[in-house]
Amino acid sequence: MIELGSRPSSVSHRILRCGRYALPLDRPLIMGVVNVTPDSFSDGGRFLDPADAIAQGRTLVEQGADILDIGGESTRPGAEPVPLVQELERVLSVLEGLRPLDVPISVDTYKAPVMSAVLQAGASMINDINALQSDGALDAVQASDCAVCLMHKRGDPRTMQENVRYEDVVREVSDFLAVRAQICEAAGIARERIVLDPGFGFGKRSAHNLQLLRNVRTLTTLGFPILVGLSRKSTLGKLTNKPVAERTIASVTAALLAVQQGAAIVRVHDVAQTRDALAILGHVAEPGFRLDD
């Protein structure tokens, strides 16, 4: 049975440091997705125009997003890499337009030059599917005061869903994340700046994703906030037989289950619906709970 409760007791700090922001971890945080790409699996092309992406970011903040995550390169299964210059062109104008909002702006990238440029332009967090393993990435983040999300994946987006094998997916993901966090701390990245993401759908089949979701609380014993990103993903489509556009209920349910298992951050497309669901969960789990405390 999954117990009610939104906070992992094993997280060794209660604040996430994101540049000039200090985000309390005494309630689940919502990271709203702003994809500035033509080919993302869920909303590819909808917000390719910077004005549309900026408007979407503002809407997500109004709906309750605590963090915005801008992505200029799709990392869906089968996606091709985007040239560095093109990724920067997509991201920087949107970052500039969203910077006046009073929330941390995260940029989803694994490229060190992009990291350096967006941090200089005011980003407060780097969301890296490659866990700072690319050349120069560790140095780019270490030199700043931003937060960083370290994600587990197998292979690259073009091939990561081919020949997927694990002996024990929870242990293998946990071991990888523990090592990457240790390397980051040794490089001078403070513990309260680090978030871990098991990487649902990145080199994992549906059975692996479900096993990880059942064991988010195990991952929290690493002592870092856990970010879960299952929103609209193919595993939910397989479980419900719904296309991407009809996976809102499944996505919100997955976010609730993750929070019940101790996830500190849920990365979602459907911010308003997720916020409402978390408000109900909070009041049931903790009488007197306020989502906007």
Secondary structure as a PSIPRED ss2 file (coil, helix, strand):
# PSIPRED VFORMAT (PSIPRED V4.0)

   1 M C   1.000  0.000  0.000
   2 I C   1.000  0.000  0.000
   3 E C   1.000  0.000  0.000
   4 L C   1.000  0.000  0.000
   5 G C   1.000  0.000  0.000
   6 S C   1.000  0.000  0.000
   7 R C   1.000  0.000  0.000
   8 P C   1.000  0.000  0.000
   9 S C   1.000  0.000  0.000
  10 S C   1.000  0.000  0.000
  11 V C   1.000  0.000  0.000
  12 S C   1.000  0.000  0.000
  13 H C   1.000  0.000  0.000
  14 R C   1.000  0.000  0.000
  15 I E   0.000  0.000  1.000
  16 L E   0.000  0.000  1.000
  17 R E   0.000  0.000  1.000
  18 C E   0.000  0.000  1.000
  19 G C   1.000  0.000  0.000
  20 R C   1.000  0.000  0.000
  21 Y E   0.000  0.000  1.000
  22 A E   0.000  0.000  1.000
  23 L E   0.000  0.000  1.000
  24 P E   0.000  0.000  1.000
  25 L C   1.000  0.000  0.000
  26 D C   1.000  0.000  0.000
  27 R C   1.000  0.000  0.000
  28 P C   1.000  0.000  0.000
  29 L E   0.000  0.000  1.000
  30 I E   0.000  0.000  1.000
  31 M E   0.000  0.000  1.000
  32 G E   0.000  0.000  1.000
  33 V E   0.000  0.000  1.000
  34 V E   0.000  0.000  1.000
  35 N E   0.000  0.000  1.000
  36 V C   1.000  0.000  0.000
  37 T C   1.000  0.000  0.000
  38 P C   1.000  0.000  0.000
  39 D C   1.000  0.000  0.000
  40 S C   1.000  0.000  0.000
  41 F C   1.000  0.000  0.000
  42 S C   1.000  0.000  0.000
  43 D C   1.000  0.000  0.000
  44 G C   1.000  0.000  0.000
  45 G C   1.000  0.000  0.000
  46 R C   1.000  0.000  0.000
  47 F C   1.000  0.000  0.000
  48 L C   1.000  0.000  0.000
  49 D C   1.000  0.000  0.000
  50 P H   0.000  1.000  0.000
  51 A H   0.000  1.000  0.000
  52 D H   0.000  1.000  0.000
  53 A H   0.000  1.000  0.000
  54 I H   0.000  1.000  0.000
  55 A H   0.000  1.000  0.000
  56 Q H   0.000  1.000  0.000
  57 G H   0.000  1.000  0.000
  58 R H   0.000  1.000  0.000
  59 T H   0.000  1.000  0.000
  60 L H   0.000  1.000  0.000
  61 V H   0.000  1.000  0.000
  62 E H   0.000  1.000  0.000
  63 Q H   0.000  1.000  0.000
  64 G C   1.000  0.000  0.000
  65 A C   1.000  0.000  0.000
  66 D C   1.000  0.000  0.000
  67 I E   0.000  0.000  1.000
  68 L E   0.000  0.000  1.000
  69 D E   0.000  0.000  1.000
  70 I E   0.000  0.000  1.000
  71 G E   0.000  0.000  1.000
  72 G C   1.000  0.000  0.000
  73 E C   1.000  0.000  0.000
  74 S C   1.000  0.000  0.000
  75 T C   1.000  0.000  0.000
  76 R C   1.000  0.000  0.000
  77 P C   1.000  0.000  0.000
  78 G C   1.000  0.000  0.000
  79 A C   1.000  0.000  0.000
  80 E C   1.000  0.000  0.000
  81 P C   1.000  0.000  0.000
  82 V C   1.000  0.000  0.000
  83 P C   1.000  0.000  0.000
  84 L H   0.000  1.000  0.000
  85 V H   0.000  1.000  0.000
  86 Q H   0.000  1.000  0.000
  87 E H   0.000  1.000  0.000
  88 L H   0.000  1.000  0.000
  89 E H   0.000  1.000  0.000
  90 R H   0.000  1.000  0.000
  91 V H   0.000  1.000  0.000
  92 L H   0.000  1.000  0.000
  93 S H   0.000  1.000  0.000
  94 V H   0.000  1.000  0.000
  95 L H   0.000  1.000  0.000
  96 E H   0.000  1.000  0.000
  97 G H   0.000  1.000  0.000
  98 L H   0.000  1.000  0.000
  99 R C   1.000  0.000  0.000
 100 P C   1.000  0.000  0.000
 101 L C   1.000  0.000  0.000
 102 D C   1.000  0.000  0.000
 103 V C   1.000  0.000  0.000
 104 P C   1.000  0.000  0.000
 105 I E   0.000  0.000  1.000
 106 S E   0.000  0.000  1.000
 107 V E   0.000  0.000  1.000
 108 D E   0.000  0.000  1.000
 109 T C   1.000  0.000  0.000
 110 Y C   1.000  0.000  0.000
 111 K C   1.000  0.000  0.000
 112 A H   0.000  1.000  0.000
 113 P H   0.000  1.000  0.000
 114 V H   0.000  1.000  0.000
 115 M H   0.000  1.000  0.000
 116 S H   0.000  1.000  0.000
 117 A H   0.000  1.000  0.000
 118 V H   0.000  1.000  0.000
 119 L H   0.000  1.000  0.000
 120 Q H   0.000  1.000  0.000
 121 A C   1.000  0.000  0.000
 122 G C   1.000  0.000  0.000
 123 A C   1.000  0.000  0.000
 124 S C   1.000  0.000  0.000
 125 M E   0.000  0.000  1.000
 126 I E   0.000  0.000  1.000
 127 N E   0.000  0.000  1.000
 128 D E   0.000  0.000  1.000
 129 I C   1.000  0.000  0.000
 130 N C   1.000  0.000  0.000
 131 A C   1.000  0.000  0.000
 132 L C   1.000  0.000  0.000
 133 Q C   1.000  0.000  0.000
 134 S C   1.000  0.000  0.000
 135 D C   1.000  0.000  0.000
 136 G C   1.000  0.000  0.000
 137 A H   0.000  1.000  0.000
 138 L H   0.000  1.000  0.000
 139 D H   0.000  1.000  0.000
 140 A H   0.000  1.000  0.000
 141 V H   0.000  1.000  0.000
 142 Q H   0.000  1.000  0.000
 143 A C   1.000  0.000  0.000
 144 S C   1.000  0.000  0.000
 145 D C   1.000  0.000  0.000
 146 C C   1.000  0.000  0.000
 147 A E   0.000  0.000  1.000
 148 V E   0.000  0.000  1.000
 149 C E   0.000  0.000  1.000
 150 L E   0.000  0.000  1.000
 151 M E   0.000  0.000  1.000
 152 H C   1.000  0.000  0.000
 153 K C   1.000  0.000  0.000
 154 R C   1.000  0.000  0.000
 155 G C   1.000  0.000  0.000
 156 D C   1.000  0.000  0.000
 157 P C   1.000  0.000  0.000
 158 R C   1.000  0.000  0.000
 159 T C   1.000  0.000  0.000
 160 M C   1.000  0.000  0.000
 161 Q C   1.000  0.000  0.000
 162 E C   1.000  0.000  0.000
 163 N C   1.000  0.000  0.000
 164 V C   1.000  0.000  0.000
 165 R C   1.000  0.000  0.000
 166 Y C   1.000  0.000  0.000
 167 E C   1.000  0.000  0.000
 168 D C   1.000  0.000  0.000
 169 V H   0.000  1.000  0.000
 170 V H   0.000  1.000  0.000
 171 R H   0.000  1.000  0.000
 172 E H   0.000  1.000  0.000
 173 V H   0.000  1.000  0.000
 174 S H   0.000  1.000  0.000
 175 D H   0.000  1.000  0.000
 176 F H   0.000  1.000  0.000
 177 L H   0.000  1.000  0.000
 178 A H   0.000  1.000  0.000
 179 V H   0.000  1.000  0.000
 180 R H   0.000  1.000  0.000
 181 A H   0.000  1.000  0.000
 182 Q H   0.000  1.000  0.000
 183 I H   0.000  1.000  0.000
 184 C H   0.000  1.000  0.000
 185 E H   0.000  1.000  0.000
 186 A H   0.000  1.000  0.000
 187 A C   1.000  0.000  0.000
 188 G C   1.000  0.000  0.000
 189 I C   1.000  0.000  0.000
 190 A C   1.000  0.000  0.000
 191 R H   0.000  1.000  0.000
 192 E H   0.000  1.000  0.000
 193 R H   0.000  1.000  0.000
 194 I E   0.000  0.000  1.000
 195 V E   0.000  0.000  1.000
 196 L E   0.000  0.000  1.000
 197 D E   0.000  0.000  1.000
 198 P C   1.000  0.000  0.000
 199 G C   1.000  0.000  0.000
 200 F C   1.000  0.000  0.000
 201 G C   1.000  0.000  0.000
 202 F C   1.000  0.000  0.000
 203 G C   1.000  0.000  0.000
 204 K C   1.000  0.000  0.000
 205 R C   1.000  0.000  0.000
 206 S H   0.000  1.000  0.000
 207 A H   0.000  1.000  0.000
 208 H H   0.000  1.000  0.000
 209 N H   0.000  1.000  0.000
 210 L H   0.000  1.000  0.000
 211 Q H   0.000  1.000  0.000
 212 L H   0.000  1.000  0.000
 213 L H   0.000  1.000  0.000
 214 R H   0.000  1.000  0.000
 215 N C   1.000  0.000  0.000
 216 V H   0.000  1.000  0.000
 217 R H   0.000  1.000  0.000
 218 T H   0.000  1.000  0.000
 219 L H   0.000  1.000  0.000
 220 T H   0.000  1.000  0.000
 221 T C   1.000  0.000  0.000
 222 L C   1.000  0.000  0.000
 223 G C   1.000  0.000  0.000
 224 F C   1.000  0.000  0.000
 225 P C   1.000  0.000  0.000
 226 I E   0.000  0.000  1.000
 227 L E   0.000  0.000  1.000
 228 V E   0.000  0.000  1.000
 229 G C   1.000  0.000  0.000
 230 L C   1.000  0.000  0.000
 231 S C   1.000  0.000  0.000
 232 R C   1.000  0.000  0.000
 233 K C   1.000  0.000  0.000
 234 S H   0.000  1.000  0.000
 235 T H   0.000  1.000  0.000
 236 L H   0.000  1.000  0.000
 237 G H   0.000  1.000  0.000
 238 K H   0.000  1.000  0.000
 239 L H   0.000  1.000  0.000
 240 T H   0.000  1.000  0.000
 241 N C   1.000  0.000  0.000
 242 K C   1.000  0.000  0.000
 243 P C   1.000  0.000  0.000
 244 V H   0.000  1.000  0.000
 245 A H   0.000  1.000  0.000
 246 E H   0.000  1.000  0.000
 247 R C   1.000  0.000  0.000
 248 T H   0.000  1.000  0.000
 249 I H   0.000  1.000  0.000
 250 A H   0.000  1.000  0.000
 251 S H   0.000  1.000  0.000
 252 V H   0.000  1.000  0.000
 253 T H   0.000  1.000  0.000
 254 A H   0.000  1.000  0.000
 255 A H   0.000  1.000  0.000
 256 L H   0.000  1.000  0.000
 257 L H   0.000  1.000  0.000
 258 A H   0.000  1.000  0.000
 259 V H   0.000  1.000  0.000
 260 Q H   0.000  1.000  0.000
 261 Q C   1.000  0.000  0.000
 262 G C   1.000  0.000  0.000
 263 A C   1.000  0.000  0.000
 264 A C   1.000  0.000  0.000
 265 I E   0.000  0.000  1.000
 266 V E   0.000  0.000  1.000
 267 R E   0.000  0.000  1.000
 268 V E   0.000  0.000  1.000
 269 H C   1.000  0.000  0.000
 270 D C   1.000  0.000  0.000
 271 V H   0.000  1.000  0.000
 272 A H   0.000  1.000  0.000
 273 Q H   0.000  1.000  0.000
 274 T H   0.000  1.000  0.000
 275 R H   0.000  1.000  0.000
 276 D H   0.000  1.000  0.000
 277 A H   0.000  1.000  0.000
 278 L H   0.000  1.000  0.000
 279 A H   0.000  1.000  0.000
 280 I H   0.000  1.000  0.000
 281 L H   0.000  1.000  0.000
 282 G H   0.000  1.000  0.000
 283 H H   0.000  1.000  0.000
 284 V H   0.000  1.000  0.000
 285 A H   0.000  1.000  0.000
 286 E C   1.000  0.000  0.000
 287 P C   1.000  0.000  0.000
 288 G C   1.000  0.000  0.000
 289 F C   1.000  0.000  0.000
 290 R C   1.000  0.000  0.000
 291 L C   1.000  0.000  0.000
 292 D C   1.000  0.000  0.000
 293 D C   1.000  0.000  0.000
